[in-house]
Amino acid sequence: MSEDEINPYFADPEPHPNPALGCIRRGLCCRTNPGWFAPGEVEKLIDWWNLRAEARGEPTVEPRELIRQFLIIDWLEIEGERIDVFAPVKLARDGLPLEPPASRATGLYGRLKGRCVFFDDAAGCTIYAARPFECRAYDCTNHPDDNPTHRSIAMMWKEAADEEA
């Protein structure tokens, strides 16, 4: 297979130029799989979003509207129980959501790669100050066991739901 025939979507990313620096905001993970929010973080995102809008003299958004535009309900099954989590919507190469925002993701969705709806090539993460837990805690230079997993984040959601019940 020639280099022209290789689908860049599935190509391995460029190696990290200096792992001692940790995350240098290349956006490799942002271009393939948005991070998951921990419980309580969507509310913080909404507050941050609206404070920023007010400072710019722009209209604020209702929580439902932000969810309808930018978030999806992703999930993980643990011991036969489906645990729902919020995550930014993944965008396809054409810029459209891989699945509709505010919907429950299908099993296929979790296997698909897609750009985070909040990632911009020029600006990077447009919600950096209110980014999801997984994005804040993940470091591409860490050993995989030292980064949060979807299982660990799903368990946070399960524990939060159990506390509310």
C-alpha positions as CSV (number, residue, x, y, z in Angstrom):
1,M,0.0,0.0,0.0
2,S,1.5,3.4,-1.0
3,E,1.6,6.3,1.4
4,D,-1.1,8.0,-0.7
5,E,-3.5,5.1,0.0
6,I,-3.1,5.1,3.8
7,N,-6.1,6.6,5.5
8,P,-4.7,9.3,7.8
9,Y,-7.7,8.9,10.0
10,F,-6.3,5.6,11.2
11,A,-2.6,6.5,11.1
12,D,-0.6,6.5,14.3
13,P,0.0,10.0,15.7
14,E,3.3,11.6,15.6
15,P,5.5,10.6,18.5
16,H,5.6,13.0,21.4
17,P,8.5,15.4,20.9
18,N,9.5,15.5,24.6
19,P,7.6,13.3,27.0
20,A,9.2,15.1,30.0
21,L,7.0,18.0,29.1
22,G,3.8,16.1,29.6
23,C,0.7,17.4,27.8
24,I,1.7,20.0,25.3
25,R,-1.9,20.5,23.9
26,R,-1.3,18.9,20.5
27,G,-5.0,17.9,20.5
28,L,-4.4,14.3,19.4
29,C,-6.9,12.9,21.8
30,C,-9.3,15.8,21.0
31,R,-9.3,14.9,17.4
32,T,-10.2,11.2,18.0
33,N,-12.3,10.8,21.2
34,P,-13.6,13.5,23.5
35,G,-13.1,12.9,27.2
36,W,-16.0,12.1,29.6
37,F,-17.3,14.5,32.2
38,A,-17.4,13.5,35.9
39,P,-20.6,14.1,37.9
40,G,-21.2,17.8,38.6
41,E,-19.0,19.0,35.8
42,V,-21.7,19.7,33.2
43,E,-23.2,22.2,35.7
44,K,-19.8,23.8,36.0
45,L,-19.5,24.0,32.2
46,I,-22.8,25.7,32.0
47,D,-21.9,28.2,34.7
48,W,-18.5,28.9,33.0
49,W,-20.2,29.2,29.6
50,N,-22.7,31.7,30.8
51,L,-20.2,33.8,32.8
52,R,-18.1,34.0,29.6
53,A,-21.2,35.0,27.6
54,E,-22.2,37.7,30.1
55,A,-18.6,39.1,30.0
56,R,-18.8,39.4,26.2
57,G,-22.3,40.9,26.3
58,E,-23.7,37.8,24.6
59,P,-26.9,36.0,25.6
60,T,-26.6,33.1,28.1
61,V,-27.9,29.6,27.4
62,E,-30.3,27.4,29.2
63,P,-28.7,24.1,30.4
64,R,-31.0,22.1,28.2
65,E,-29.9,24.1,25.1
66,L,-26.2,23.6,25.8
67,I,-26.9,19.9,26.2
68,R,-29.0,19.8,23.0
69,Q,-26.2,21.4,21.0
70,F,-23.0,19.9,22.4
71,L,-23.3,16.9,24.6
72,I,-24.3,13.2,24.2
73,I,-25.2,10.6,26.8
74,D,-22.4,8.0,26.4
75,W,-22.4,4.9,28.5
76,L,-20.5,1.8,29.7
77,E,-21.9,-1.5,30.9
78,I,-20.4,-2.7,34.2
79,E,-21.5,-6.0,35.7
80,G,-24.7,-6.0,33.7
81,E,-25.6,-2.4,34.6
82,R,-25.6,0.4,32.0
83,I,-24.1,3.5,33.5
84,D,-24.7,6.8,31.6
85,V,-22.2,9.6,31.4
86,F,-22.1,13.0,29.7
87,A,-19.5,13.6,27.0
88,P,-18.9,16.2,24.3
89,V,-20.4,15.1,20.9
90,K,-18.0,13.6,18.4
91,L,-17.9,15.2,15.0
92,A,-17.4,13.3,11.7
93,R,-14.9,14.6,9.1
94,D,-17.7,16.6,7.5
95,G,-18.2,18.5,10.8
96,L,-21.6,17.0,11.6
97,P,-22.3,15.0,14.8
98,L,-21.7,11.2,14.5
99,E,-24.9,10.8,16.5
100,P,-27.4,13.5,17.5
101,P,-26.5,15.7,20.5
102,A,-28.6,15.1,23.6
103,S,-29.3,11.5,22.5
104,R,-28.1,8.2,24.1
105,A,-25.1,7.0,22.2
106,T,-25.3,3.6,20.4
107,G,-22.7,0.9,21.0
108,L,-21.1,1.8,17.7
109,Y,-20.6,5.4,18.7
110,G,-18.1,4.4,21.4
111,R,-16.0,2.6,18.8
112,L,-15.9,5.5,16.3
113,K,-13.3,8.1,16.2
114,G,-14.4,11.7,16.0
115,R,-13.3,15.2,16.8
116,C,-14.6,16.8,20.0
117,V,-17.2,19.4,19.3
118,F,-15.3,21.8,21.5
119,F,-11.9,21.4,19.6
120,D,-10.8,24.0,17.1
121,D,-7.6,23.5,15.1
122,A,-6.5,27.1,15.6
123,A,-7.7,27.7,19.1
124,G,-7.4,24.2,20.6
125,C,-9.9,23.4,23.4
126,T,-12.5,26.1,23.4
127,I,-13.7,25.1,26.9
128,Y,-10.3,24.5,28.3
129,A,-11.1,26.1,31.7
130,A,-14.2,23.8,32.0
131,R,-13.0,20.8,30.1
132,P,-14.2,17.3,31.1
133,F,-12.5,15.3,34.0
134,E,-10.9,12.8,31.6
135,C,-9.3,15.7,29.6
136,R,-8.0,17.3,32.7
137,A,-6.6,14.1,34.2
138,Y,-5.3,12.4,31.1
139,D,-1.7,12.8,30.1
140,C,-0.5,11.1,26.9
141,T,3.0,10.6,28.4
142,N,1.6,8.6,31.4
143,H,1.6,4.9,31.5
144,P,-2.0,3.9,30.5
145,D,-2.7,2.5,34.0
146,D,-2.0,6.0,35.4
147,N,-4.7,7.7,33.3
148,P,-8.4,7.7,34.1
149,T,-10.4,5.0,32.3
150,H,-14.0,5.1,31.1
151,R,-14.6,2.4,33.8
152,S,-13.3,4.7,36.6
153,I,-15.4,7.6,35.4
154,A,-18.5,5.5,35.0
155,M,-18.0,4.3,38.5
156,M,-18.0,8.0,39.7
157,W,-21.4,8.4,38.0
158,K,-22.7,5.2,39.6
159,E,-21.5,6.3,43.0
160,A,-23.1,9.7,42.5
161,A,-26.4,8.1,41.5
162,D,-26.3,5.7,44.5
163,E,-25.8,8.7,46.8
164,E,-28.8,10.4,45.4
165,A,-31.0,7.4,45.7
